[in-house]
Amino acid sequence: MVAEQAQAFANIGVQVKNADGSLRGIDAILGDVADVFQKMPDGIEKTALVIKLFGKAGEELLPFLNQGREGLAALRKEYEQLGIEIDERTVKAMAKFDDQLEALKAKGGTLTAQF
């Protein structure tokens, strides 16, 4: 899945690595992605792309991504004013939580099917 996601980023012209091979910061990547989404027409292709890039929870990001880099900056400023810090560690924790929640839902579905 990671290779597929990396290819999806490349397909829209967003680099996920620096010239030295290290990963770019989440702010830089999200800003680039938001600028791409802001220019895209709404529709099934846009929805499919956000899911390919960010998983099922990606759809919830669309309203923010549609605002472009400036919209993300405004959202970040609003969060900071509320005392909420969104950094790479927070994003990773949120992604891990989402993955765990999806796994729990899948296990629940399996149990339901068994009954």
N, CA and C atoms as an extended XYZ file, in Angstrom:
345
Properties=species:S:1:pos:R:3:atomname:S:1:resname:S:1:resid:I:1 pbc="F F F"
N         0.819       -1.191        0.000 N   MET     1
C         0.000        0.000        0.000 CA  MET     1
C         0.865        1.257        0.000 C   MET     1
N         1.992        1.250        0.678 N   VAL     2
C         2.856        2.420        0.753 CA  VAL     2
C         3.379        2.795       -0.630 C   VAL     2
N         3.782        1.808       -1.411 N   ALA     3
C         4.269        2.083       -2.766 CA  ALA     3
C         3.160        2.681       -3.623 C   ALA     3
N         1.936        2.178       -3.445 N   GLU     4
C         0.786        2.706       -4.187 CA  GLU     4
C         0.519        4.156       -3.803 C   GLU     4
N         0.616        4.451       -2.518 N   GLN     5
C         0.418        5.824       -2.064 CA  GLN     5
C         1.525        6.731       -2.590 C   GLN     5
N         2.751        6.272       -2.537 N   ALA     6
C         3.870        7.073       -3.038 CA  ALA     6
C         3.672        7.381       -4.517 C   ALA     6
N         3.197        6.404       -5.267 N   GLN     7
C         2.933        6.615       -6.692 CA  GLN     7
C         1.796        7.616       -6.891 C   GLN     7
N         0.784        7.550       -6.038 N   ALA     8
C        -0.341        8.493       -6.135 CA  ALA     8
C         0.132        9.924       -5.883 C   ALA     8
N         1.010       10.096       -4.901 N   PHE     9
C         1.575       11.429       -4.660 CA  PHE     9
C         2.362       11.894       -5.878 C   PHE     9
N         3.173       11.000       -6.429 N   ALA    10
C         3.979       11.340       -7.605 CA  ALA    10
C         3.090       11.693       -8.797 C   ALA    10
N         1.975       10.981       -8.951 N   ASN    11
C         1.068       11.225      -10.070 CA  ASN    11
C         0.471       12.627      -10.054 C   ASN    11
N         0.335       13.216       -8.870 N   ILE    12
C        -0.222       14.574       -8.789 CA  ILE    12
C         0.882       15.625       -8.629 C   ILE    12
N         2.133       15.174       -8.741 N   GLY    13
C         3.256       16.106       -8.710 CA  GLY    13
C         3.712       16.518       -7.326 C   GLY    13
N         3.380       15.728       -6.314 N   VAL    14
C         3.780       16.036       -4.942 CA  VAL    14
C         4.936       15.122       -4.553 C   VAL    14
N         6.058       15.729       -4.231 N   GLN    15
C         7.236       14.976       -3.795 CA  GLN    15
C         7.123       14.681       -2.302 C   GLN    15
N         7.338       13.437       -1.923 N   VAL    16
C         7.288       13.073       -0.512 CA  VAL    16
C         8.678       12.981        0.111 C   VAL    16
N         9.707       13.011       -0.752 N   LYS    17
C        11.083       12.943       -0.254 CA  LYS    17
C        11.875       14.158       -0.711 C   LYS    17
N        12.825       14.526        0.108 N   ASN    18
C        13.774       15.587       -0.238 CA  ASN    18
C        14.830       15.034       -1.189 C   ASN    18
N        15.666       15.900       -1.715 N   ALA    19
C        16.717       15.488       -2.649 CA  ALA    19
C        17.669       14.475       -2.015 C   ALA    19
N        17.856       14.557       -0.692 N   ASP    20
C        18.762       13.627       -0.015 CA  ASP    20
C        18.101       12.293        0.346 C   ASP    20
N        16.816       12.132       -0.022 N   GLY    21
C        16.111       10.883        0.242 CA  GLY    21
C        15.319       10.871        1.534 C   GLY    21
N        15.482       11.889        2.365 N   SER    22
C        14.712       11.950        3.608 CA  SER    22
C        13.276       12.388        3.311 C   SER    22
N        12.373       12.016        4.196 N   LEU    23
C        10.977       12.397        4.019 CA  LEU    23
C        10.783       13.886        4.281 C   LEU    23
N         9.976       14.512        3.435 N   ARG    24
C         9.621       15.915        3.646 CA  ARG    24
C         8.688       16.018        4.845 C   ARG    24
N         8.599       17.184        5.423 N   GLY    25
C         7.707       17.407        6.556 CA  GLY    25
C         6.247       17.316        6.146 C   GLY    25
N         5.411       16.929        7.083 N   ILE    26
C         3.988       16.762        6.819 CA  ILE    26
C         3.349       18.079        6.371 C   ILE    26
N         3.804       19.195        6.928 N   ASP    27
C         3.249       20.500        6.533 CA  ASP    27
C         3.495       20.776        5.058 C   ASP    27
N         4.687       20.507        4.601 N   ALA    28
C         5.031       20.763        3.205 CA  ALA    28
C         4.229       19.862        2.270 C   ALA    28
N         4.129       18.591        2.629 N   ILE    29
C         3.389       17.641        1.791 CA  ILE    29
C         1.907       18.004        1.762 C   ILE    29
N         1.323       18.238        2.930 N   LEU    30
C        -0.098       18.582        2.977 CA  LEU    30
C        -0.390       19.883        2.240 C   LEU    30
N         0.506       20.843        2.342 N   GLY    31
C         0.320       22.094        1.617 CA  GLY    31
C         0.294       21.872        0.123 C   GLY    31
N         1.220       21.062       -0.382 N   ASP    32
C         1.252       20.747       -1.810 CA  ASP    32
C        -0.014       20.007       -2.244 C   ASP    32
N        -0.421       19.030       -1.432 N   VAL    33
C        -1.622       18.257       -1.743 CA  VAL    33
C        -2.851       19.170       -1.739 C   VAL    33
N        -2.941       20.043       -0.751 N   ALA    34
C        -4.092       20.950       -0.655 CA  ALA    34
C        -4.173       21.850       -1.879 C   ALA    34
N        -3.032       22.332       -2.353 N   ASP    35
C        -3.037       23.175       -3.552 CA  ASP    35
C        -3.537       22.406       -4.775 C   ASP    35
N        -3.174       21.125       -4.862 N   VAL    36
C        -3.661       20.288       -5.975 CA  VAL    36
C        -5.170       20.100       -5.865 C   VAL    36
N        -5.649       19.756       -4.670 N   PHE    37
C        -7.078       19.509       -4.472 CA  PHE    37
C        -7.905       20.774       -4.683 C   PHE    37
N        -7.363       21.900       -4.317 N   GLN    38
C        -8.088       23.158       -4.497 CA  GLN    38
C        -8.389       23.405       -5.979 C   GLN    38
N        -7.497       22.981       -6.839 N   LYS    39
C        -7.652       23.200       -8.289 CA  LYS    39
C        -8.489       22.122       -8.974 C   LYS    39
N        -8.665       20.981       -8.320 N   MET    40
C        -9.405       19.871       -8.929 CA  MET    40
C       -10.908       20.094       -8.840 C   MET    40
N       -11.645       19.692       -9.874 N   PRO    41
C       -13.110       19.750       -9.767 CA  PRO    41
C       -13.601       18.670       -8.799 C   PRO    41
N       -14.685       18.978       -8.098 N   ASP    42
C       -15.270       17.982       -7.200 CA  ASP    42
C       -15.808       16.825       -8.016 C   ASP    42
N       -15.772       15.649       -7.443 N   GLY    43
C       -16.302       14.481       -8.132 CA  GLY    43
C       -15.663       13.204       -7.643 C   GLY    43
N       -15.998       12.143       -8.318 N   ILE    44
C       -15.566       10.808       -7.900 CA  ILE    44
C       -14.053       10.636       -7.984 C   ILE    44
N       -13.406       11.263       -8.969 N   GLU    45
C       -11.951       11.143       -9.097 CA  GLU    45
C       -11.245       11.780       -7.905 C   GLU    45
N       -11.752       12.925       -7.482 N   LYS    46
C       -11.167       13.622       -6.338 CA  LYS    46
C       -11.336       12.780       -5.068 C   LYS    46
N       -12.513       12.228       -4.895 N   THR    47
C       -12.780       11.395       -3.716 CA  THR    47
C       -11.910       10.145       -3.725 C   THR    47
N       -11.797        9.514       -4.882 N   ALA    48
C       -10.957        8.315       -4.987 CA  ALA    48
C        -9.498        8.639       -4.679 C   ALA    48
N        -9.044        9.791       -5.150 N   LEU    49
C        -7.656       10.184       -4.912 CA  LEU    49
C        -7.389       10.433       -3.437 C   LEU    49
N        -8.282       11.130       -2.758 N   VAL    50
C        -8.054       11.420       -1.336 CA  VAL    50
C        -8.051       10.129       -0.522 C   VAL    50
N        -8.860        9.152       -0.917 N   ILE    51
C        -8.867        7.863       -0.214 CA  ILE    51
C        -7.574        7.106       -0.506 C   ILE    51
N        -7.098        7.184       -1.730 N   LYS    52
C        -5.846        6.506       -2.088 CA  LYS    52
C        -4.672        7.100       -1.307 C   LYS    52
N        -4.689        8.430       -1.132 N   LEU    53
C        -3.589        9.096       -0.440 CA  LEU    53
C        -3.643        8.925        1.077 C   LEU    53
N        -4.852        9.012        1.647 N   PHE    54
C        -4.975        9.087        3.103 CA  PHE    54
C        -5.841        7.997        3.724 C   PHE    54
N        -6.309        7.050        2.953 N   GLY    55
C        -7.169        6.008        3.493 CA  GLY    55
C        -8.608        6.479        3.600 C   GLY    55
N        -9.439        5.655        4.216 N   LYS    56
C       -10.876        5.946        4.297 CA  LYS    56
C       -11.167        7.272        4.992 C   LYS    56
N       -10.355        7.631        5.951 N   ALA    57
C       -10.573        8.892        6.671 CA  ALA    57
C       -10.247       10.103        5.805 C   ALA    57
N        -9.641        9.868        4.653 N   GLY    58
C        -9.279       10.959        3.762 CA  GLY    58
C       -10.448       11.806        3.324 C   GLY    58
N       -11.622       11.189        3.173 N   GLU    59
C       -12.805       11.952        2.764 CA  GLU    59
C       -13.102       13.093        3.733 C   GLU    59
N       -12.823       12.870        5.004 N   GLU    60
C       -13.073       13.897        6.005 CA  GLU    60
C       -12.114       15.077        5.858 C   GLU    60
N       -11.004       14.865        5.173 N   LEU    61
C       -10.033       15.936        4.951 CA  LEU    61
C       -10.403       16.844        3.783 C   LEU    61
N       -11.283       16.372        2.908 N   LEU    62
C       -11.587       17.120        1.690 CA  LEU    62
C       -11.983       18.577        1.922 C   LEU    62
N       -12.850       18.884        2.871 N   PRO    63
C       -13.204       20.302        3.059 CA  PRO    63
C       -11.987       21.182        3.363 C   PRO    63
N       -11.014       20.629        4.066 N   PHE    64
C        -9.812       21.390        4.399 CA  PHE    64
C        -8.860       21.461        3.216 C   PHE    64
N        -8.697       20.330        2.529 N   LEU    65
C        -7.810       20.302        1.374 CA  LEU    65
C        -8.333       21.198        0.254 C   LEU    65
N        -9.642       21.294        0.124 N   ASN    66
C       -10.235       22.127       -0.920 CA  ASN    66
C        -9.925       23.610       -0.733 C   ASN    66
N        -9.496       23.992        0.450 N   GLN    67
C        -9.174       25.388        0.724 CA  GLN    67
C        -7.733       25.740        0.342 C   GLN    67
N        -6.972       24.746       -0.062 N   GLY    68
C        -5.589       24.993       -0.447 CA  GLY    68
C        -4.690       25.219        0.756 C   GLY    68
N        -3.455       25.560        0.439 N   ARG    69
C        -2.435       25.778        1.467 CA  ARG    69
C        -2.856       26.871        2.455 C   ARG    69
N        -3.467       27.940        1.944 N   GLU    70
C        -3.890       29.045        2.819 CA  GLU    70
C        -4.971       28.595        3.796 C   GLU    70
N        -5.883       27.748        3.319 N   GLY    71
C        -6.927       27.231        4.195 CA  GLY    71
C        -6.364       26.382        5.316 C   GLY    71
N        -5.369       25.572        4.989 N   LEU    72
C        -4.718       24.764        6.023 CA  LEU    72
C        -3.996       25.642        7.036 C   LEU    72
N        -3.363       26.710        6.549 N   ALA    73
C        -2.658       27.631        7.442 CA  ALA    73
C        -3.648       28.309        8.389 C   ALA    73
N        -4.803       28.702        7.858 N   ALA    74
C        -5.828       29.344        8.691 CA  ALA    74
C        -6.353       28.365        9.738 C   ALA    74
N        -6.551       27.115        9.335 N   LEU    75
C        -7.021       26.096       10.268 CA  LEU    75
C        -5.987       25.861       11.362 C   LEU    75
N        -4.715       25.794       10.968 N   ARG    76
C        -3.646       25.607       11.949 CA  ARG    76
C        -3.622       26.764       12.950 C   ARG    76
N        -3.778       27.986       12.441 N   LYS    77
C        -3.777       29.168       13.312 CA  LYS    77
C        -4.946       29.103       14.297 C   LYS    77
N        -6.101       28.689       13.804 N   GLU    78
C        -7.274       28.557       14.665 CA  GLU    78
C        -7.033       27.518       15.753 C   GLU    78
N        -6.423       26.395       15.385 N   TYR    79
C        -6.109       25.368       16.373 CA  TYR    79
C        -5.131       25.893       17.417 C   TYR    79
N        -4.120       26.636       16.956 N   GLU    80
C        -3.135       27.186       17.886 CA  GLU    80
C        -3.796       28.142       18.872 C   GLU    80
N        -4.752       28.934       18.395 N   GLN    81
C        -5.465       29.863       19.276 CA  GLN    81
C        -6.277       29.111       20.328 C   GLN    81
N        -6.707       27.905       19.988 N   LEU    82
C        -7.452       27.072       20.931 CA  LEU    82
C        -6.523       26.241       21.820 C   LEU    82
N        -5.222       26.350       21.563 N   GLY    83
C        -4.258       25.600       22.352 CA  GLY    83
C        -4.067       24.171       21.887 C   GLY    83
N        -4.495       23.876       20.666 N   ILE    84
C        -4.350       22.534       20.109 CA  ILE    84
C        -3.154       22.536       19.172 C   ILE    84
N        -2.213       21.652       19.423 N   GLU    85
C        -1.017       21.593       18.587 CA  GLU    85
C        -1.107       20.390       17.653 C   GLU    85
N        -1.068       20.670       16.353 N   ILE    86
C        -1.083       19.607       15.350 CA  ILE    86
C         0.318       19.543       14.750 C   ILE    86
N         1.090       18.575       15.207 N   ASP    87
C         2.425       18.390       14.651 CA  ASP    87
C         2.511       16.993       14.048 C   ASP    87
N         3.672       16.644       13.548 N   GLU    88
C         3.819       15.342       12.893 CA  GLU    88
C         3.502       14.193       13.841 C   GLU    88
N         3.880       14.350       15.096 N   ARG    89
C         3.605       13.304       16.079 CA  ARG    89
C         2.095       13.126       16.277 C   ARG    89
N         1.370       14.240       16.318 N   THR    90
C        -0.086       14.188       16.472 CA  THR    90
C        -0.724       13.524       15.263 C   THR    90
N        -0.282       13.895       14.070 N   VAL    91
C        -0.823       13.317       12.842 CA  VAL    91
C        -0.576       11.815       12.811 C   VAL    91
N         0.623       11.391       13.179 N   LYS    92
C         0.940        9.960       13.187 CA  LYS    92
C         0.072        9.218       14.207 C   LYS    92
N        -0.132        9.835       15.367 N   ALA    93
C        -0.967        9.210       16.390 CA  ALA    93
C        -2.410        9.102       15.905 C   ALA    93
N        -2.897       10.137       15.233 N   MET    94
C        -4.255       10.105       14.704 CA  MET    94
C        -4.389        9.020       13.634 C   MET    94
N        -3.395        8.886       12.781 N   ALA    95
C        -3.420        7.861       11.740 CA  ALA    95
C        -3.398        6.465       12.364 C   ALA    95
N        -2.574        6.292       13.399 N   LYS    96
C        -2.495        4.994       14.076 CA  LYS    96
C        -3.828        4.662       14.731 C   LYS    96
N        -4.440        5.666       15.366 N   PHE    97
C        -5.739        5.466       15.990 CA  PHE    97
C        -6.773        5.062       14.939 C   PHE    97
N        -6.760        5.742       13.789 N   ASP    98
C        -7.698        5.425       12.716 CA  ASP    98
C        -7.494        3.996       12.232 C   ASP    98
N        -6.244        3.574       12.079 N   ASP    99
C        -5.947        2.205       11.650 CA  ASP    99
C        -6.473        1.194       12.672 C   ASP    99
N        -6.269        1.497       13.951 N   GLN   100
C        -6.731        0.597       15.001 CA  GLN   100
C        -8.254        0.525       15.036 C   GLN   100
N        -8.892        1.664       14.809 N   LEU   101
C       -10.348        1.703       14.785 CA  LEU   101
C       -10.889        0.885       13.618 C   LEU   101
N       -10.262        0.999       12.457 N   GLU   102
C       -10.671        0.208       11.289 CA  GLU   102
C       -10.487       -1.284       11.560 C   GLU   102
N        -9.372       -1.659       12.199 N   ALA   103
C        -9.127       -3.069       12.520 CA  ALA   103
C       -10.193       -3.582       13.493 C   ALA   103
N       -10.553       -2.756       14.469 N   LEU   104
C       -11.580       -3.134       15.432 CA  LEU   104
C       -12.926       -3.310       14.741 C   LEU   104
N       -13.246       -2.419       13.811 N   LYS   105
C       -14.503       -2.545       13.057 CA  LYS   105
C       -14.516       -3.833       12.246 C   LYS   105
N       -13.387       -4.161       11.635 N   ALA   106
C       -13.292       -5.382       10.833 CA  ALA   106
C       -13.497       -6.616       11.713 C   ALA   106
N       -12.881       -6.609       12.895 N   LYS   107
C       -13.036       -7.742       13.815 CA  LYS   107
C       -14.481       -7.850       14.285 C   LYS   107
N       -15.108       -6.691       14.526 N   GLY   108
C       -16.514       -6.691       14.935 CA  GLY   108
C       -17.400       -7.249       13.854 C   GLY   108
N       -17.111       -6.921       12.610 N   GLY   109
C       -17.869       -7.453       11.478 CA  GLY   109
C       -17.712       -8.949       11.361 C   GLY   109
N       -16.514       -9.439       11.639 N   THR   110
C       -16.262      -10.890       11.580 CA  THR   110
C       -17.054      -11.595       12.659 C   THR   110
N       -17.091      -11.029       13.859 N   LEU   111
C       -17.851      -11.637       14.958 CA  LEU   111
C       -19.342      -11.646       14.635 C   LEU   111
N       -19.830      -10.550       14.082 N   THR   112
C       -21.243      -10.463       13.720 CA  THR   112
C       -21.585      -11.537       12.682 C   THR   112
N       -20.715      -11.706       11.714 N   ALA   113
C       -20.950      -12.716       10.677 CA  ALA   113
C       -20.963      -14.121       11.264 C   ALA   113
N       -20.129      -14.357       12.266 N   GLN   114
C       -20.071      -15.689       12.881 CA  GLN   114
C       -21.357      -16.014       13.649 C   GLN   114
N       -21.963      -14.987       14.225 N   PHE   115
C       -23.212      -15.224       14.965 CA  PHE   115
C       -24.332      -15.451       13.986 C   PHE   115
